[in-house]
Amino acid sequence: MRLVAKSREGMASAVTHLSLTAQVRQNDTQPELQKLMRLKDELGELSAADEARYRRLLRACEIEILKVH
């Protein structure tokens, strides 16, 4: 597990796959979160309700990953 500042997430690194953000993207335990991530990537933004749901699911997924590691 590697925590990375938001401002450095875009920088390529040999250990990028260890970042919390990358692990959340690879996690398939929450399909609704994956769907919202794809939608956000495609549209660039989400509706207010979807954004709130996205943030809740994202935090839950991050906590789940951190507990495992």
C-alpha positions in Angstrom: 0.0 0.0 0.0 1.3 3.4 -0.9 -0.5 6.7 -0.1 0.1 9.4 -2.6 -0.9 13.1 -2.5 -3.7 14.0 -4.9 -1.4 16.4 -6.8 1.1 13.5 -7.5 -1.4 10.9 -8.6 -0.9 11.8 -12.3 2.8 11.2 -12.2 4.0 7.9 -13.6 6.0 5.7 -11.2 7.1 2.1 -11.0 4.9 1.8 -7.9 1.8 3.5 -9.1 -0.1 0.2 -8.8 0.4 0.3 -5.1 -1.4 3.6 -4.6 -4.7 3.6 -2.8 -6.4 5.3 -5.8 -5.1 2.6 -8.2 -6.2 -0.2 -5.9 -9.7 1.4 -5.6 -10.0 1.4 -9.4 -8.9 -2.3 -9.5 -11.3 -3.3 -6.8 -14.3 -5.1 -8.1 -16.2 -5.7 -4.8 -18.4 -2.6 -5.4 -19.8 -2.7 -9.0 -21.9 0.4 -8.4 -18.7 2.4 -7.6 -17.0 1.0 -10.8 -20.1 2.1 -12.8 -20.0 5.6 -11.3 -16.2 5.8 -12.0 -16.7 4.9 -15.6 -19.5 7.4 -15.9 -17.4 10.2 -14.3 -14.5 9.3 -16.7 -16.8 9.5 -19.7 -18.8 12.6 -18.8 -16.3 14.4 -16.7 -18.8 15.0 -14.0 -21.8 13.4 -12.2 -25.1 14.7 -11.1 -25.2 16.0 -7.5 -27.0 12.8 -6.3 -24.6 10.5 -8.2 -21.6 12.5 -6.9 -22.7 12.1 -3.3 -23.2 8.4 -3.8 -19.8 8.1 -5.6 -18.1 9.8 -2.7 -19.7 7.6 -0.1 -18.9 4.4 -2.0 -15.3 5.6 -2.7 -14.6 6.3 1.0 -16.1 2.9 2.0 -13.9 1.2 -0.6 -10.8 3.0 0.6 -11.5 2.0 4.2 -12.1 -1.6 3.1 -8.8 -1.7 1.3 -6.9 0.0 4.2 -8.3 -2.5 6.7 -7.1 -5.4 4.6 -3.6 -4.0 4.3 
